[in-house]
Amino acid sequence: QVQLVESGGGLVQPGGSLRLSCAVSSSIFSIYDMGWYRQPPGKERELVAAITSGGSTNYADSVKGRFTISRDNAKKAVYLQMNSLNTEDTAVYYCNARYRLLSRHYWGQGTQVTVSS
């Protein structure tokens, strides 16, 4: 019922920037905790950044200072601004929504980010 659609992925050169977007089809988006995960080729999925319904943020050590997560409750969207990209950022990026009341997670289909020269 709750659907998440990622967009904004693509091919960029090292040092470049991308902004990922995630649109969420839920009338109660504002109370979800949101996150961005990624899965590099041949590796397991990992948390990149998270933002709670109250606006508190958390980042993986590998992206601190380079990535910024934000949300727009009016647009029911969450964003990931990625700067100073390097080849190790190459992965499929997934949007995640957590509904704490039901202990439930919802996932998007993912968007490919490739950093290569």
Protein Blocks (a to p, Z undefined) as FASTA:
>chain_A
ZZcddehiacddehiacddddddddfklmmpccddddddehiacddfbdcdfkopacddf
klgokaccdddfklopaddddehiafklgccdddddddfklopacddebjaddddZZ
